[in-house]
């Protein structure tokens, strides 16, 4: 059985389209970075997280059970 060589020169139609599109529209890449910063890259307030954890009340095992 012969080992197959991997074709490293192949570029999919989608990859070539996106490369060409991003070269023609560099503002799109900047918009992607700004969108990521807006939604995902946030500062974490660890003191607030700890206060919220300390203030939480443990849930009963069966919440519908009358006291």
CHARMM internal coordinates of N, CA and C (Angstrom, degrees):
IC EDIT
DIST 1 N 1 CA 1.4473
DIST 1 CA 1 C 1.5262
ANGL 1 N 1 CA 1 C 108.70
DIST 1 C 2 N 1.2918
ANGL 1 CA 1 C 2 N 116.81
DIHE 1 N 1 CA 1 C 2 N 124.95
DIST 2 N 2 CA 1.4548
ANGL 1 C 2 N 2 CA 121.64
DIHE 1 CA 1 C 2 N 2 CA -179.52
DIST 2 CA 2 C 1.5272
ANGL 2 N 2 CA 2 C 109.59
DIHE 1 C 2 N 2 CA 2 C -89.30
DIST 2 C 3 N 1.3181
ANGL 2 CA 2 C 3 N 115.51
DIHE 2 N 2 CA 2 C 3 N 141.66
DIST 3 N 3 CA 1.4569
ANGL 2 C 3 N 3 CA 119.93
DIHE 2 CA 2 C 3 N 3 CA 176.75
DIST 3 CA 3 C 1.5203
ANGL 3 N 3 CA 3 C 110.06
DIHE 2 C 3 N 3 CA 3 C -78.20
DIST 3 C 4 N 1.3087
ANGL 3 CA 3 C 4 N 115.70
DIHE 3 N 3 CA 3 C 4 N 138.92
DIST 4 N 4 CA 1.4586
ANGL 3 C 4 N 4 CA 120.22
DIHE 3 CA 3 C 4 N 4 CA 179.99
DIST 4 CA 4 C 1.5162
ANGL 4 N 4 CA 4 C 109.66
DIHE 3 C 4 N 4 CA 4 C -84.69
DIST 4 C 5 N 1.3178
ANGL 4 CA 4 C 5 N 114.86
DIHE 4 N 4 CA 4 C 5 N 138.85
DIST 5 N 5 CA 1.4620
ANGL 4 C 5 N 5 CA 119.50
DIHE 4 CA 4 C 5 N 5 CA 176.00
DIST 5 CA 5 C 1.5215
ANGL 5 N 5 CA 5 C 108.59
DIHE 4 C 5 N 5 CA 5 C -83.62
DIST 5 C 6 N 1.3049
ANGL 5 CA 5 C 6 N 115.59
DIHE 5 N 5 CA 5 C 6 N 139.39
DIST 6 N 6 CA 1.4578
ANGL 5 C 6 N 6 CA 120.77
DIHE 5 CA 5 C 6 N 6 CA 179.06
DIST 6 CA 6 C 1.5270
ANGL 6 N 6 CA 6 C 109.04
DIHE 5 C 6 N 6 CA 6 C -81.84
DIST 6 C 7 N 1.3144
ANGL 6 CA 6 C 7 N 115.50
DIHE 6 N 6 CA 6 C 7 N 130.98
DIST 7 N 7 CA 1.4572
ANGL 6 C 7 N 7 CA 120.76
DIHE 6 CA 6 C 7 N 7 CA 179.45
DIST 7 CA 7 C 1.5343
ANGL 7 N 7 CA 7 C 108.36
DIHE 6 C 7 N 7 CA 7 C -83.57
DIST 7 C 8 N 1.3202
ANGL 7 CA 7 C 8 N 117.19
DIHE 7 N 7 CA 7 C 8 N 103.85
DIST 8 N 8 CA 1.4651
ANGL 7 C 8 N 8 CA 121.12
DIHE 7 CA 7 C 8 N 8 CA -178.20
DIST 8 CA 8 C 1.5242
ANGL 8 N 8 CA 8 C 112.30
DIHE 7 C 8 N 8 CA 8 C -88.53
DIST 8 C 9 N 1.3186
ANGL 8 CA 8 C 9 N 117.69
DIHE 8 N 8 CA 8 C 9 N -2.02
DIST 9 N 9 CA 1.4588
ANGL 8 C 9 N 9 CA 119.99
DIHE 8 CA 8 C 9 N 9 CA -179.74
DIST 9 CA 9 C 1.5261
ANGL 9 N 9 CA 9 C 112.05
DIHE 8 C 9 N 9 CA 9 C -92.41
DIST 9 C 10 N 1.3157
ANGL 9 CA 9 C 10 N 118.00
DIHE 9 N 9 CA 9 C 10 N -9.71
DIST 10 N 10 CA 1.4636
ANGL 9 C 10 N 10 CA 121.64
DIHE 9 CA 9 C 10 N 10 CA -178.35
DIST 10 CA 10 C 1.5213
ANGL 10 N 10 CA 10 C 110.61
DIHE 9 C 10 N 10 CA 10 C -70.43
DIST 10 C 11 N 1.3278
ANGL 10 CA 10 C 11 N 115.98
DIHE 10 N 10 CA 10 C 11 N 132.74
DIST 11 N 11 CA 1.4630
ANGL 10 C 11 N 11 CA 123.12
DIHE 10 CA 10 C 11 N 11 CA 174.47
DIST 11 CA 11 C 1.5158
ANGL 11 N 11 CA 11 C 106.75
DIHE 10 C 11 N 11 CA 11 C -129.81
DIST 11 C 12 N 1.3307
ANGL 11 CA 11 C 12 N 115.74
DIHE 11 N 11 CA 11 C 12 N 125.05
DIST 12 N 12 CA 1.4654
ANGL 11 C 12 N 12 CA 119.28
DIHE 11 CA 11 C 12 N 12 CA -177.44
DIST 12 CA 12 C 1.5250
ANGL 12 N 12 CA 12 C 110.65
DIHE 11 C 12 N 12 CA 12 C -67.34
DIST 12 C 13 N 1.3200
ANGL 12 CA 12 C 13 N 115.02
DIHE 12 N 12 CA 12 C 13 N 161.79
DIST 13 N 13 CA 1.4599
ANGL 12 C 13 N 13 CA 120.97
DIHE 12 CA 12 C 13 N 13 CA 179.57
DIST 13 CA 13 C 1.5279
ANGL 13 N 13 CA 13 C 110.17
DIHE 12 C 13 N 13 CA 13 C -62.14
DIST 13 C 14 N 1.3314
ANGL 13 CA 13 C 14 N 116.22
DIHE 13 N 13 CA 13 C 14 N -40.02
DIST 14 N 14 CA 1.4653
ANGL 13 C 14 N 14 CA 120.60
DIHE 13 CA 13 C 14 N 14 CA 179.86
DIST 14 CA 14 C 1.5305
ANGL 14 N 14 CA 14 C 111.35
DIHE 13 C 14 N 14 CA 14 C -65.06
DIST 14 C 15 N 1.3329
ANGL 14 CA 14 C 15 N 116.80
DIHE 14 N 14 CA 14 C 15 N -43.94
DIST 15 N 15 CA 1.4613
ANGL 14 C 15 N 15 CA 120.62
DIHE 14 CA 14 C 15 N 15 CA -179.70
DIST 15 CA 15 C 1.5173
ANGL 15 N 15 CA 15 C 111.08
DIHE 14 C 15 N 15 CA 15 C -63.43
DIST 15 C 16 N 1.3189
ANGL 15 CA 15 C 16 N 117.14
DIHE 15 N 15 CA 15 C 16 N -42.06
DIST 16 N 16 CA 1.4661
ANGL 15 C 16 N 16 CA 119.02
DIHE 15 CA 15 C 16 N 16 CA 179.63
DIST 16 CA 16 C 1.5339
ANGL 16 N 16 CA 16 C 110.22
DIHE 15 C 16 N 16 CA 16 C -68.02
DIST 16 C 17 N 1.3407
ANGL 16 CA 16 C 17 N 117.39
DIHE 16 N 16 CA 16 C 17 N -37.93
DIST 17 N 17 CA 1.4619
ANGL 16 C 17 N 17 CA 120.21
DIHE 16 CA 16 C 17 N 17 CA 177.86
DIST 17 CA 17 C 1.5229
ANGL 17 N 17 CA 17 C 110.41
DIHE 16 C 17 N 17 CA 17 C -62.39
DIST 17 C 18 N 1.3511
ANGL 17 CA 17 C 18 N 117.05
DIHE 17 N 17 CA 17 C 18 N -47.97
DIST 18 N 18 CA 1.4623
ANGL 17 C 18 N 18 CA 120.08
DIHE 17 CA 17 C 18 N 18 CA -177.98
DIST 18 CA 18 C 1.5322
ANGL 18 N 18 CA 18 C 111.45
DIHE 17 C 18 N 18 CA 18 C -64.73
DIST 18 C 19 N 1.3084
ANGL 18 CA 18 C 19 N 117.69
DIHE 18 N 18 CA 18 C 19 N -39.38
DIST 19 N 19 CA 1.4687
ANGL 18 C 19 N 19 CA 120.28
DIHE 18 CA 18 C 19 N 19 CA 177.65
DIST 19 CA 19 C 1.5249
ANGL 19 N 19 CA 19 C 110.80
DIHE 18 C 19 N 19 CA 19 C -61.10
DIST 19 C 20 N 1.3217
ANGL 19 CA 19 C 20 N 115.78
DIHE 19 N 19 CA 19 C 20 N -46.20
DIST 20 N 20 CA 1.4625
ANGL 19 C 20 N 20 CA 120.61
DIHE 19 CA 19 C 20 N 20 CA 179.54
DIST 20 CA 20 C 1.5287
ANGL 20 N 20 CA 20 C 110.56
DIHE 19 C 20 N 20 CA 20 C -65.57
DIST 20 C 21 N 1.3242
ANGL 20 CA 20 C 21 N 117.24
DIHE 20 N 20 CA 20 C 21 N -42.94
DIST 21 N 21 CA 1.4652
ANGL 20 C 21 N 21 CA 121.58
DIHE 20 CA 20 C 21 N 21 CA -179.12
DIST 21 CA 21 C 1.5272
ANGL 21 N 21 CA 21 C 110.91
DIHE 20 C 21 N 21 CA 21 C -62.10
DIST 21 C 22 N 1.3397
ANGL 21 CA 21 C 22 N 117.16
DIHE 21 N 21 CA 21 C 22 N -44.75
DIST 22 N 22 CA 1.4671
ANGL 21 C 22 N 22 CA 120.34
DIHE 21 CA 21 C 22 N 22 CA -179.13
DIST 22 CA 22 C 1.5284
ANGL 22 N 22 CA 22 C 112.18
DIHE 21 C 22 N 22 CA 22 C -69.45
DIST 22 C 23 N 1.3168
ANGL 22 CA 22 C 23 N 117.57
DIHE 22 N 22 CA 22 C 23 N -29.23
DIST 23 N 23 CA 1.4677
ANGL 22 C 23 N 23 CA 120.00
DIHE 22 CA 22 C 23 N 23 CA 175.42
DIST 23 CA 23 C 1.5257
ANGL 23 N 23 CA 23 C 110.30
DIHE 22 C 23 N 23 CA 23 C -69.70
DIST 23 C 24 N 1.3308
ANGL 23 CA 23 C 24 N 117.11
DIHE 23 N 23 CA 23 C 24 N -36.99
DIST 24 N 24 CA 1.4601
ANGL 23 C 24 N 24 CA 120.81
DIHE 23 CA 23 C 24 N 24 CA -179.19
DIST 24 CA 24 C 1.5283
ANGL 24 N 24 CA 24 C 112.11
DIHE 23 C 24 N 24 CA 24 C -80.54
DIST 24 C 25 N 1.3278
ANGL 24 CA 24 C 25 N 117.85
DIHE 24 N 24 CA 24 C 25 N -23.50
DIST 25 N 25 CA 1.4635
ANGL 24 C 25 N 25 CA 122.53
DIHE 24 CA 24 C 25 N 25 CA -176.84
DIST 25 CA 25 C 1.5300
ANGL 25 N 25 CA 25 C 110.51
DIHE 24 C 25 N 25 CA 25 C -130.78
DIST 25 C 26 N 1.3248
ANGL 25 CA 25 C 26 N 118.71
DIHE 25 N 25 CA 25 C 26 N 72.91
DIST 26 N 26 CA 1.4692
ANGL 25 C 26 N 26 CA 120.23
DIHE 25 CA 25 C 26 N 26 CA -176.81
DIST 26 CA 26 C 1.5273
ANGL 26 N 26 CA 26 C 113.02
DIHE 25 C 26 N 26 CA 26 C -65.69
DIST 26 C 27 N 1.3272
ANGL 26 CA 26 C 27 N 118.36
DIHE 26 N 26 CA 26 C 27 N -20.41
DIST 27 N 27 CA 1.4642
ANGL 26 C 27 N 27 CA 120.32
DIHE 26 CA 26 C 27 N 27 CA 179.84
DIST 27 CA 27 C 1.5305
ANGL 27 N 27 CA 27 C 111.78
DIHE 26 C 27 N 27 CA 27 C -67.57
DIST 27 C 28 N 1.3255
ANGL 27 CA 27 C 28 N 117.70
DIHE 27 N 27 CA 27 C 28 N -21.84
DIST 28 N 28 CA 1.4654
ANGL 27 C 28 N 28 CA 121.08
DIHE 27 CA 27 C 28 N 28 CA 178.91
DIST 28 CA 28 C 1.5285
ANGL 28 N 28 CA 28 C 109.88
DIHE 27 C 28 N 28 CA 28 C -65.71
DIST 28 C 29 N 1.3223
ANGL 28 CA 28 C 29 N 117.21
DIHE 28 N 28 CA 28 C 29 N -42.66
DIST 29 N 29 CA 1.4658
ANGL 28 C 29 N 29 CA 120.67
DIHE 28 CA 28 C 29 N 29 CA 179.44
DIST 29 CA 29 C 1.5278
ANGL 29 N 29 CA 29 C 110.41
DIHE 28 C 29 N 29 CA 29 C -62.90
DIST 29 C 30 N 1.3158
ANGL 29 CA 29 C 30 N 117.41
DIHE 29 N 29 CA 29 C 30 N -40.06
DIST 30 N 30 CA 1.4685
ANGL 29 C 30 N 30 CA 120.91
DIHE 29 CA 29 C 30 N 30 CA 177.53
DIST 30 CA 30 C 1.5234
ANGL 30 N 30 CA 30 C 110.25
DIHE 29 C 30 N 30 CA 30 C -65.26
DIST 30 C 31 N 1.3231
ANGL 30 CA 30 C 31 N 117.71
DIHE 30 N 30 CA 30 C 31 N -39.10
DIST 31 N 31 CA 1.4551
ANGL 30 C 31 N 31 CA 121.60
DIHE 30 CA 30 C 31 N 31 CA 177.21
DIST 31 CA 31 C 1.5228
ANGL 31 N 31 CA 31 C 111.92
DIHE 30 C 31 N 31 CA 31 C -63.82
DIST 31 C 32 N 1.3276
ANGL 31 CA 31 C 32 N 116.89
DIHE 31 N 31 CA 31 C 32 N -36.43
DIST 32 N 32 CA 1.4598
ANGL 31 C 32 N 32 CA 120.72
DIHE 31 CA 31 C 32 N 32 CA 177.05
DIST 32 CA 32 C 1.5303
ANGL 32 N 32 CA 32 C 110.29
DIHE 31 C 32 N 32 CA 32 C -63.83
DIST 32 C 33 N 1.3109
ANGL 32 CA 32 C 33 N 116.80
DIHE 32 N 32 CA 32 C 33 N -42.38
DIST 33 N 33 CA 1.4666
ANGL 32 C 33 N 33 CA 121.16
DIHE 32 CA 32 C 33 N 33 CA 179.81
DIST 33 CA 33 C 1.5209
ANGL 33 N 33 CA 33 C 110.03
DIHE 32 C 33 N 33 CA 33 C -64.79
DIST 33 C 34 N 1.3190
ANGL 33 CA 33 C 34 N 117.35
DIHE 33 N 33 CA 33 C 34 N -44.02
DIST 34 N 34 CA 1.4712
ANGL 33 C 34 N 34 CA 120.85
DIHE 33 CA 33 C 34 N 34 CA 179.10
DIST 34 CA 34 C 1.5258
ANGL 34 N 34 CA 34 C 111.33
DIHE 33 C 34 N 34 CA 34 C -64.28
DIST 34 C 35 N 1.3176
ANGL 34 CA 34 C 35 N 117.16
DIHE 34 N 34 CA 34 C 35 N -39.75
DIST 35 N 35 CA 1.4562
ANGL 34 C 35 N 35 CA 120.73
DIHE 34 CA 34 C 35 N 35 CA 178.04
DIST 35 CA 35 C 1.5168
ANGL 35 N 35 CA 35 C 111.83
DIHE 34 C 35 N 35 CA 35 C -64.87
DIST 35 C 36 N 1.3152
ANGL 35 CA 35 C 36 N 116.75
DIHE 35 N 35 CA 35 C 36 N -39.86
DIST 36 N 36 CA 1.4599
ANGL 35 C 36 N 36 CA 119.99
DIHE 35 CA 35 C 36 N 36 CA 177.91
DIST 36 CA 36 C 1.5223
ANGL 36 N 36 CA 36 C 110.01
DIHE 35 C 36 N 36 CA 36 C -64.71
DIST 36 C 37 N 1.3150
ANGL 36 CA 36 C 37 N 116.94
DIHE 36 N 36 CA 36 C 37 N -43.49
DIST 37 N 37 CA 1.4586
ANGL 36 C 37 N 37 CA 120.12
DIHE 36 CA 36 C 37 N 37 CA 179.29
DIST 37 CA 37 C 1.5257
ANGL 37 N 37 CA 37 C 111.24
DIHE 36 C 37 N 37 CA 37 C -62.37
DIST 37 C 38 N 1.3212
ANGL 37 CA 37 C 38 N 116.83
DIHE 37 N 37 CA 37 C 38 N -37.05
DIST 38 N 38 CA 1.4560
ANGL 37 C 38 N 38 CA 121.33
DIHE 37 CA 37 C 38 N 38 CA -178.78
DIST 38 CA 38 C 1.5277
ANGL 38 N 38 CA 38 C 111.64
DIHE 37 C 38 N 38 CA 38 C -67.24
DIST 38 C 39 N 1.3302
ANGL 38 CA 38 C 39 N 116.57
DIHE 38 N 38 CA 38 C 39 N -41.48
DIST 39 N 39 CA 1.4595
ANGL 38 C 39 N 39 CA 120.26
DIHE 38 CA 38 C 39 N 39 CA -172.64
DIST 39 CA 39 C 1.5268
ANGL 39 N 39 CA 39 C 114.75
DIHE 38 C 39 N 39 CA 39 C -95.65
DIST 39 C 40 N 1.3203
ANGL 39 CA 39 C 40 N 118.39
DIHE 39 N 39 CA 39 C 40 N -33.67
DIST 40 N 40 CA 1.4608
ANGL 39 C 40 N 40 CA 119.84
DIHE 39 CA 39 C 40 N 40 CA -169.07
DIST 40 CA 40 C 1.5100
ANGL 40 N 40 CA 40 C 115.18
DIHE 39 C 40 N 40 CA 40 C -116.46
DIST 40 C 41 N 1.2860
ANGL 40 CA 40 C 41 N 118.82
DIHE 40 N 40 CA 40 C 41 N -41.20
DIST 41 N 41 CA 1.4595
ANGL 40 C 41 N 41 CA 121.30
DIHE 40 CA 40 C 41 N 41 CA -172.85
DIST 41 CA 41 C 1.5235
ANGL 41 N 41 CA 41 C 109.62
DIHE 40 C 41 N 41 CA 41 C -86.69
DIST 41 C 42 N 1.3142
ANGL 41 CA 41 C 42 N 115.89
DIHE 41 N 41 CA 41 C 42 N 86.33
DIST 42 N 42 CA 1.4595
ANGL 41 C 42 N 42 CA 121.33
DIHE 41 CA 41 C 42 N 42 CA -177.90
DIST 42 CA 42 C 1.5168
ANGL 42 N 42 CA 42 C 109.90
DIHE 41 C 42 N 42 CA 42 C -117.24
DIST 42 C 43 N 1.3212
ANGL 42 CA 42 C 43 N 115.37
DIHE 42 N 42 CA 42 C 43 N 151.77
DIST 43 N 43 CA 1.4594
ANGL 42 C 43 N 43 CA 120.70
DIHE 42 CA 42 C 43 N 43 CA 175.14
DIST 43 CA 43 C 1.5254
ANGL 43 N 43 CA 43 C 109.03
DIHE 42 C 43 N 43 CA 43 C -75.91
DIST 43 C 44 N 1.3077
ANGL 43 CA 43 C 44 N 116.96
DIHE 43 N 43 CA 43 C 44 N 138.11
DIST 44 N 44 CA 1.4617
ANGL 43 C 44 N 44 CA 121.60
DIHE 43 CA 43 C 44 N 44 CA -179.50
DIST 44 CA 44 C 1.5186
ANGL 44 N 44 CA 44 C 108.98
DIHE 43 C 44 N 44 CA 44 C -100.13
DIST 44 C 45 N 1.3316
ANGL 44 CA 44 C 45 N 115.65
DIHE 44 N 44 CA 44 C 45 N 125.75
DIST 45 N 45 CA 1.4558
ANGL 44 C 45 N 45 CA 121.41
DIHE 44 CA 44 C 45 N 45 CA 176.56
DIST 45 CA 45 C 1.5278
ANGL 45 N 45 CA 45 C 107.92
DIHE 44 C 45 N 45 CA 45 C -92.10
DIST 45 C 46 N 1.3169
ANGL 45 CA 45 C 46 N 116.43
DIHE 45 N 45 CA 45 C 46 N 96.12
DIST 46 N 46 CA 1.4601
ANGL 45 C 46 N 46 CA 121.06
DIHE 45 CA 45 C 46 N 46 CA -174.47
DIST 46 CA 46 C 1.5326
ANGL 46 N 46 CA 46 C 112.10
DIHE 45 C 46 N 46 CA 46 C -68.87
DIST 46 C 47 N 1.3188
ANGL 46 CA 46 C 47 N 117.31
DIHE 46 N 46 CA 46 C 47 N -31.33
DIST 47 N 47 CA 1.4700
ANGL 46 C 47 N 47 CA 119.43
DIHE 46 CA 46 C 47 N 47 CA 177.19
DIST 47 CA 47 C 1.5180
ANGL 47 N 47 CA 47 C 110.65
DIHE 46 C 47 N 47 CA 47 C -64.96
DIST 47 C 48 N 1.3364
ANGL 47 CA 47 C 48 N 117.04
DIHE 47 N 47 CA 47 C 48 N -42.61
DIST 48 N 48 CA 1.4608
ANGL 47 C 48 N 48 CA 120.75
DIHE 47 CA 47 C 48 N 48 CA 178.25
DIST 48 CA 48 C 1.5276
ANGL 48 N 48 CA 48 C 110.66
DIHE 47 C 48 N 48 CA 48 C -63.50
DIST 48 C 49 N 1.3269
ANGL 48 CA 48 C 49 N 116.36
DIHE 48 N 48 CA 48 C 49 N -42.13
DIST 49 N 49 CA 1.4611
ANGL 48 C 49 N 49 CA 119.88
DIHE 48 CA 48 C 49 N 49 CA 178.73
DIST 49 CA 49 C 1.5276
ANGL 49 N 49 CA 49 C 110.97
DIHE 48 C 49 N 49 CA 49 C -60.78
DIST 49 C 50 N 1.3221
ANGL 49 CA 49 C 50 N 117.13
DIHE 49 N 49 CA 49 C 50 N -42.13
DIST 50 N 50 CA 1.4594
ANGL 49 C 50 N 50 CA 120.85
DIHE 49 CA 49 C 50 N 50 CA -179.91
DIST 50 CA 50 C 1.5304
ANGL 50 N 50 CA 50 C 110.84
DIHE 49 C 50 N 50 CA 50 C -66.64
DIST 50 C 51 N 1.3476
ANGL 50 CA 50 C 51 N 117.47
DIHE 50 N 50 CA 50 C 51 N -41.81
DIST 51 N 51 CA 1.4693
ANGL 50 C 51 N 51 CA 120.54
DIHE 50 CA 50 C 51 N 51 CA 177.84
DIST 51 CA 51 C 1.5216
ANGL 51 N 51 CA 51 C 110.98
DIHE 50 C 51 N 51 CA 51 C -62.15
DIST 51 C 52 N 1.3222
ANGL 51 CA 51 C 52 N 117.28
DIHE 51 N 51 CA 51 C 52 N -41.51
DIST 52 N 52 CA 1.4598
ANGL 51 C 52 N 52 CA 121.30
DIHE 51 CA 51 C 52 N 52 CA 179.46
DIST 52 CA 52 C 1.5246
ANGL 52 N 52 CA 52 C 110.55
DIHE 51 C 52 N 52 CA 52 C -65.55
DIST 52 C 53 N 1.3089
ANGL 52 CA 52 C 53 N 116.87
DIHE 52 N 52 CA 52 C 53 N -39.74
DIST 53 N 53 CA 1.4634
ANGL 52 C 53 N 53 CA 120.64
DIHE 52 CA 52 C 53 N 53 CA 178.49
DIST 53 CA 53 C 1.5257
ANGL 53 N 53 CA 53 C 110.64
DIHE 52 C 53 N 53 CA 53 C -65.65
DIST 53 C 54 N 1.3346
ANGL 53 CA 53 C 54 N 116.28
DIHE 53 N 53 CA 53 C 54 N -42.47
DIST 54 N 54 CA 1.4630
ANGL 53 C 54 N 54 CA 120.54
DIHE 53 CA 53 C 54 N 54 CA 179.99
DIST 54 CA 54 C 1.5251
ANGL 54 N 54 CA 54 C 111.82
DIHE 53 C 54 N 54 CA 54 C -67.51
DIST 54 C 55 N 1.3214
ANGL 54 CA 54 C 55 N 117.94
DIHE 54 N 54 CA 54 C 55 N -31.25
DIST 55 N 55 CA 1.4552
ANGL 54 C 55 N 55 CA 122.00
DIHE 54 CA 54 C 55 N 55 CA -176.43
DIST 55 CA 55 C 1.5246
ANGL 55 N 55 CA 55 C 112.86
DIHE 54 C 55 N 55 CA 55 C -85.90
DIST 55 C 56 N 1.3167
ANGL 55 CA 55 C 56 N 118.32
DIHE 55 N 55 CA 55 C 56 N -9.37
DIST 56 N 56 CA 1.4559
ANGL 55 C 56 N 56 CA 119.58
DIHE 55 CA 55 C 56 N 56 CA -177.08
DIST 56 CA 56 C 1.5280
ANGL 56 N 56 CA 56 C 110.83
DIHE 55 C 56 N 56 CA 56 C -71.84
DIST 56 C 57 N 1.3165
ANGL 56 CA 56 C 57 N 115.35
DIHE 56 N 56 CA 56 C 57 N 146.32
DIST 57 N 57 CA 1.4594
ANGL 56 C 57 N 57 CA 122.18
DIHE 56 CA 56 C 57 N 57 CA 179.98
DIST 57 CA 57 C 1.5256
ANGL 57 N 57 CA 57 C 107.53
DIHE 56 C 57 N 57 CA 57 C -102.23
DIST 57 C 58 N 1.3153
ANGL 57 CA 57 C 58 N 118.28
DIHE 57 N 57 CA 57 C 58 N 130.11
DIST 58 N 58 CA 1.4667
ANGL 57 C 58 N 58 CA 119.02
DIHE 57 CA 57 C 58 N 58 CA -179.33
DIST 58 CA 58 C 1.5271
ANGL 58 N 58 CA 58 C 111.44
DIHE 57 C 58 N 58 CA 58 C -64.80
DIST 58 C 59 N 1.3140
ANGL 58 CA 58 C 59 N 115.61
DIHE 58 N 58 CA 58 C 59 N 140.30
DIST 59 N 59 CA 1.4596
ANGL 58 C 59 N 59 CA 121.06
DIHE 58 CA 58 C 59 N 59 CA -179.21
DIST 59 CA 59 C 1.5237
ANGL 59 N 59 CA 59 C 109.26
DIHE 58 C 59 N 59 CA 59 C -80.73
DIST 59 C 60 N 1.3216
ANGL 59 CA 59 C 60 N 115.56
DIHE 59 N 59 CA 59 C 60 N 144.52
DIST 60 N 60 CA 1.4581
ANGL 59 C 60 N 60 CA 120.92
DIHE 59 CA 59 C 60 N 60 CA 176.87
DIST 60 CA 60 C 1.5219
ANGL 60 N 60 CA 60 C 109.06
DIHE 59 C 60 N 60 CA 60 C -68.69
DIST 60 C 61 N 1.3243
ANGL 60 CA 60 C 61 N 117.67
DIHE 60 N 60 CA 60 C 61 N 154.33
DIST 61 N 61 CA 1.4665
ANGL 60 C 61 N 61 CA 119.19
DIHE 60 CA 60 C 61 N 61 CA -179.97
DIST 61 CA 61 C 1.5249
ANGL 61 N 61 CA 61 C 112.58
DIHE 60 C 61 N 61 CA 61 C -61.90
DIST 61 C 62 N 1.3313
ANGL 61 CA 61 C 62 N 116.74
DIHE 61 N 61 CA 61 C 62 N -36.77
DIST 62 N 62 CA 1.4652
ANGL 61 C 62 N 62 CA 119.73
DIHE 61 CA 61 C 62 N 62 CA 178.73
DIST 62 CA 62 C 1.5172
ANGL 62 N 62 CA 62 C 107.08
DIHE 61 C 62 N 62 CA 62 C -129.44
DIST 62 C 63 N 1.3187
ANGL 62 CA 62 C 63 N 116.89
DIHE 62 N 62 CA 62 C 63 N 104.71
DIST 63 N 63 CA 1.4551
ANGL 62 C 63 N 63 CA 121.65
DIHE 62 CA 62 C 63 N 63 CA -169.61
DIST 63 CA 63 C 1.5244
ANGL 63 N 63 CA 63 C 112.99
DIHE 62 C 63 N 63 CA 63 C -70.98
DIST 63 C 64 N 1.3170
ANGL 63 CA 63 C 64 N 119.37
DIHE 63 N 63 CA 63 C 64 N -19.95
DIST 64 N 64 CA 1.4624
ANGL 63 C 64 N 64 CA 121.58
DIHE 63 CA 63 C 64 N 64 CA -177.43
DIST 64 CA 64 C 1.5241
ANGL 64 N 64 CA 64 C 112.82
DIHE 63 C 64 N 64 CA 64 C -90.39
DIST 64 C 65 N 1.3177
ANGL 64 CA 64 C 65 N 117.20
DIHE 64 N 64 CA 64 C 65 N -2.88
DIST 65 N 65 CA 1.4652
ANGL 64 C 65 N 65 CA 121.88
DIHE 64 CA 64 C 65 N 65 CA 177.97
DIST 65 CA 65 C 1.5275
ANGL 65 N 65 CA 65 C 109.34
DIHE 64 C 65 N 65 CA 65 C -71.91
DIST 65 C 66 N 1.3237
ANGL 65 CA 65 C 66 N 118.98
DIHE 65 N 65 CA 65 C 66 N 126.13
DIST 66 N 66 CA 1.4618
ANGL 65 C 66 N 66 CA 119.24
DIHE 65 CA 65 C 66 N 66 CA 177.29
DIST 66 CA 66 C 1.5231
ANGL 66 N 66 CA 66 C 110.37
DIHE 65 C 66 N 66 CA 66 C -70.34
DIST 66 C 67 N 1.3038
ANGL 66 CA 66 C 67 N 116.05
DIHE 66 N 66 CA 66 C 67 N 149.59
DIST 67 N 67 CA 1.4678
ANGL 66 C 67 N 67 CA 120.09
DIHE 66 CA 66 C 67 N 67 CA -177.89
DIST 67 CA 67 C 1.4986
ANGL 67 N 67 CA 67 C 112.48
DIHE 66 C 67 N 67 CA 67 C -73.25
END
COOR INIT
IC SEED 1 N 1 CA 1 C
IC BUILD
